Amino acid sequence: MSTLEPFNLKGKVAVITGGAGLLGPEFAEALAGAGARVMLVDLHEEKGRKTAARVARTTAGSVCFHKADVSDPAAVDSLFKVVAKTFKRVDILVNAVIGVGKNHFGPLEDYTWEDWNHVMRVSVGSTFLCSKAAAALMKKKKSGVIINMGSIYGVVGADPRIYGKSGINSPAVYAASKGAILNLTRYLAVYLAPYGIRVNALSPGGVWNHQDPGFVKRYSARNPMNRMLLKEELRGSLLFLASQASSYVNGHNLMVDGGWTAW
């Protein structure tokens, strides 16, 4: 076997939730580029379809789109019925949906109960619902990979100094939801291992997305590598977790944070 053969995903089927978001397209590029057939799932239909078409052109791969609210149990059930009918299987699930409240970056004192419940339902709820539905299909093949999106703030507390005098901070519900996802990952890894299903988490540091220059400067000064993460830098880590290259990696949280959590 060649060194690169374990990374080959030819014949595999991957479902990516949050497919039209910041990271979904990057994940689609990685998996489709390695040979997988990819279904992007998102609520934003126009953006999702354009993303799927672009990734298909870029990778010369098989990429399609399905509109669904993955925080709704009925919609998730319908989604995986479509997956089963279309592909007859699912090998890789990437739970990449991120819930955002209306007043998401406001201070703790102003954060509403409605926003808290919304984020927990979308982020944690969708991870639970989609993992449960995907696992039911994976069990039939006695193999599969589930990758959940964590964060540095699911492991350590947010550093309010990097937000300066903006009056905002990374919200408490983001930390709570990511912490919940990381421990759900560990639970599922143990529970599903007897069925040949591996479950891991991928936890990025701050991803550069044209943020305020002052914030970028403060974040970079706090990071050992003195910069923010570029979204395309997550492709290799995701491909590792999704492929046989990580065949004995289970219940792990892969930090891609430039050393943020090392000090």
C-alpha positions as CSV (number, residue, x, y, z in Angstrom):
1,M,0.0,0.0,0.0
2,S,1.3,3.5,-0.9
3,T,1.7,6.1,1.8
4,L,-1.3,8.1,0.3
5,E,-3.6,5.2,-0.3
6,P,-5.3,5.4,3.2
7,F,-6.4,8.9,2.3
8,N,-8.3,7.7,-0.8
9,L,-12.1,8.1,-0.4
10,K,-13.2,6.7,-3.7
11,G,-16.5,5.0,-3.4
12,K,-17.3,6.7,0.0
13,V,-20.4,8.9,0.6
14,A,-20.1,12.0,2.8
15,V,-22.8,14.3,4.2
16,I,-21.7,17.7,5.4
17,T,-24.1,19.8,7.4
18,G,-23.6,23.6,7.4
19,G,-22.4,23.0,3.9
20,A,-22.9,26.6,2.7
21,G,-21.2,28.1,5.8
22,L,-17.6,29.3,6.4
23,L,-16.1,25.9,6.6
24,G,-18.5,23.6,4.8
25,P,-17.1,24.4,1.4
26,E,-13.6,23.7,2.5
27,F,-14.6,20.3,3.9
28,A,-16.4,19.5,0.6
29,E,-13.3,20.4,-1.4
30,A,-11.2,18.1,0.8
31,L,-13.6,15.1,0.7
32,A,-14.6,15.4,-3.0
33,G,-11.0,16.0,-4.0
34,A,-10.1,12.7,-2.3
35,G,-12.8,10.9,-4.3
36,A,-15.9,10.9,-2.1
37,R,-19.4,11.6,-3.3
38,V,-20.5,14.6,-1.2
39,M,-23.9,15.9,-0.2
40,L,-23.9,19.4,1.2
41,V,-26.8,20.2,3.6
42,D,-27.9,23.7,4.6
43,L,-31.0,25.9,5.0
44,H,-29.7,28.5,2.5
45,E,-30.7,26.9,-0.7
46,E,-29.3,29.3,-3.3
47,K,-25.9,29.6,-1.6
48,G,-25.8,25.9,-1.0
49,R,-26.5,25.0,-4.6
50,K,-23.9,27.5,-5.9
51,T,-21.4,26.1,-3.4
52,A,-22.1,22.5,-4.5
53,A,-21.7,23.4,-8.2
54,R,-18.5,25.3,-7.6
55,V,-16.9,22.5,-5.6
56,A,-18.0,20.0,-8.3
57,R,-16.2,22.1,-10.9
58,T,-13.1,22.6,-8.8
59,T,-12.6,19.0,-7.8
60,A,-14.3,17.3,-10.8
61,G,-16.1,15.4,-8.2
62,S,-19.7,14.4,-7.4
63,V,-21.2,17.1,-5.2
64,C,-25.0,17.7,-4.6
65,F,-27.1,19.8,-2.3
66,H,-30.0,19.1,-0.1
67,K,-32.0,21.8,1.8
68,A,-32.8,20.9,5.4
69,D,-33.1,22.3,8.9
70,V,-30.9,19.8,10.7
71,S,-32.2,21.0,14.1
72,D,-35.6,19.6,13.3
73,P,-36.1,15.9,14.0
74,A,-38.5,15.4,11.1
75,A,-36.2,17.2,8.6
76,V,-33.3,15.1,9.7
77,D,-35.3,11.9,9.3
78,S,-36.3,13.0,5.8
79,L,-32.7,14.0,5.0
80,F,-31.3,10.6,5.7
81,K,-34.1,8.8,3.9
82,V,-33.0,10.8,0.9
83,V,-29.4,9.8,1.6
84,A,-30.4,6.1,1.9
85,K,-32.4,6.3,-1.3
86,T,-29.8,8.2,-3.3
87,F,-26.6,6.6,-2.2
88,K,-27.7,3.4,-0.4
89,R,-25.2,4.3,2.3
90,V,-23.3,7.0,4.2
91,D,-19.7,6.6,5.2
92,I,-18.8,10.0,6.5
93,L,-20.8,12.6,8.4
94,V,-19.4,16.0,9.2
95,N,-21.5,18.0,11.7
96,A,-20.5,21.5,10.8
97,V,-23.6,23.6,11.6
98,I,-23.0,26.5,13.9
99,G,-25.9,28.2,15.7
100,V,-25.9,32.0,15.9
101,G,-28.3,34.0,18.1
102,K,-29.8,37.3,17.1
103,N,-27.7,39.1,19.6
104,H,-24.9,36.6,19.4
105,F,-21.9,38.7,20.3
106,G,-23.6,40.9,22.9
107,P,-22.5,40.8,26.5
108,L,-23.7,38.1,28.9
109,E,-26.1,40.5,30.7
110,D,-28.0,41.1,27.4
111,Y,-28.0,37.5,26.1
112,T,-31.5,36.2,25.9
113,W,-32.9,32.8,26.9
114,E,-34.4,32.5,23.4
115,D,-30.9,33.0,21.8
116,W,-29.4,30.5,24.2
117,N,-32.0,27.9,23.4
118,H,-31.6,28.6,19.6
119,V,-27.9,28.1,19.6
120,M,-28.0,24.9,21.8
121,R,-30.7,23.5,19.6
122,V,-28.9,24.2,16.3
123,S,-25.4,23.4,17.4
124,V,-25.8,20.5,19.9
125,G,-29.2,19.4,18.8
126,S,-28.3,19.0,15.1
127,T,-25.1,17.1,16.1
128,F,-27.1,14.6,18.1
129,L,-29.9,14.2,15.6
130,C,-27.7,13.8,12.5
131,S,-25.2,11.5,14.3
132,K,-28.1,9.3,15.5
133,A,-29.6,9.1,12.0
134,A,-26.3,8.5,10.2
135,A,-25.2,5.9,12.7
136,A,-28.4,3.9,11.9
137,L,-27.2,3.6,8.3
138,M,-23.6,3.1,9.2
139,K,-24.4,0.1,11.4
140,K,-25.7,-1.8,8.4
141,K,-22.2,-1.6,6.9
142,K,-20.5,-1.9,10.2
143,S,-18.3,1.0,9.4
144,G,-18.4,4.8,9.3
145,V,-16.9,8.0,10.5
146,I,-18.6,10.9,12.3
147,I,-16.7,14.2,12.7
148,N,-18.1,16.9,15.0
149,M,-17.0,20.5,15.0
150,G,-15.5,21.6,18.3
151,S,-13.6,24.8,19.1
152,I,-10.8,26.1,21.3
153,Y,-13.5,27.6,23.4
154,G,-15.0,24.2,24.0
155,V,-11.7,23.4,25.8
156,V,-10.6,26.7,27.4
157,G,-12.3,29.9,28.3
158,A,-12.5,32.9,26.0
159,D,-9.9,35.6,26.5
160,P,-11.8,38.8,26.7
161,R,-8.7,40.9,26.1
162,I,-8.6,40.1,22.4
163,Y,-12.0,41.8,21.9
164,G,-10.6,45.2,23.2
165,K,-13.2,47.9,23.9
166,S,-15.7,46.5,21.4
167,G,-18.1,45.5,24.2
168,I,-18.4,42.0,22.8
169,N,-17.0,38.7,23.7
170,S,-17.3,35.1,22.5
171,P,-20.7,34.3,24.0
172,A,-21.2,31.9,26.9
173,V,-23.5,29.7,24.8
174,Y,-20.8,29.1,22.3
175,A,-18.5,27.7,24.9
176,A,-21.3,25.7,26.4
177,S,-22.4,24.2,23.1
178,K,-18.9,23.4,22.0
179,G,-18.1,21.8,25.4
180,A,-21.3,19.7,25.0
181,I,-20.3,18.6,21.5
182,L,-16.9,17.5,22.6
183,N,-18.3,15.3,25.4
184,L,-21.0,14.0,23.1
185,T,-18.2,13.0,20.8
186,R,-16.6,11.0,23.5
187,Y,-19.9,9.3,24.4
188,L,-20.7,8.4,20.8
189,A,-17.1,7.2,20.2
190,V,-17.5,4.6,22.9
191,Y,-21.1,3.7,22.2
192,L,-20.6,3.2,18.5
193,A,-17.2,1.6,18.4
194,P,-18.6,-2.0,18.5
195,Y,-20.4,-1.2,15.2
196,G,-17.1,-0.2,13.5
197,I,-18.0,3.5,13.7
198,R,-15.4,6.1,14.8
199,V,-16.4,9.5,16.2
200,N,-13.9,12.3,16.6
201,A,-14.0,16.1,16.9
202,L,-12.1,18.8,15.0
203,S,-11.5,22.0,17.1
204,P,-10.2,25.0,15.2
205,G,-8.7,28.2,16.7
206,G,-9.9,31.5,15.4
207,V,-10.5,31.4,11.6
208,W,-9.6,34.5,9.7
209,N,-12.7,35.9,8.0
210,H,-12.0,39.6,7.3
211,Q,-12.5,40.5,11.0
212,D,-11.7,44.0,12.4
213,P,-7.9,44.6,12.0
214,G,-7.6,45.4,15.7
215,F,-9.1,42.1,16.7
216,V,-6.9,40.2,14.2
217,K,-3.8,41.9,15.7
218,R,-4.7,41.1,19.3
219,Y,-5.7,37.5,18.5
220,S,-2.4,37.0,16.6
221,A,-0.4,38.4,19.4
222,R,-2.0,35.9,21.8
223,N,-1.3,32.9,19.5
224,P,2.2,31.2,19.5
225,M,2.1,31.2,15.6
226,N,1.3,35.0,15.7
227,R,-1.6,34.7,13.2
228,M,-5.1,33.4,12.7
229,L,-6.1,30.1,11.1
230,L,-6.8,30.1,7.4
231,K,-9.9,28.1,6.6
232,E,-8.1,26.0,3.9
233,E,-5.7,24.8,6.6
234,L,-8.5,22.6,8.0
235,R,-8.7,20.5,4.9
236,G,-5.8,18.1,5.8
237,S,-7.0,17.6,9.3
238,L,-10.5,16.8,8.2
239,L,-9.3,14.4,5.5
240,F,-7.1,12.6,8.1
241,L,-10.1,12.1,10.4
242,A,-12.4,11.1,7.6
243,S,-10.1,8.5,6.0
244,Q,-8.5,5.2,6.9
245,A,-5.3,7.2,7.7
246,S,-6.9,7.6,11.2
247,S,-8.3,4.1,11.4
248,Y,-7.3,3.7,15.1
249,V,-8.2,7.3,16.2
250,N,-11.5,7.3,18.1
251,G,-13.0,9.7,20.7
252,H,-10.2,12.2,19.9
253,N,-10.4,16.0,19.7
254,L,-7.9,17.2,17.1
255,M,-6.9,20.8,18.0
256,V,-5.9,23.0,15.0
257,D,-5.2,26.1,16.9
258,G,-1.6,27.2,16.3
259,G,-0.7,26.3,19.8
260,W,-3.4,28.5,21.5
261,T,-4.2,25.8,24.1
262,A,-0.5,24.9,24.6
263,W,0.0,27.8,27.0
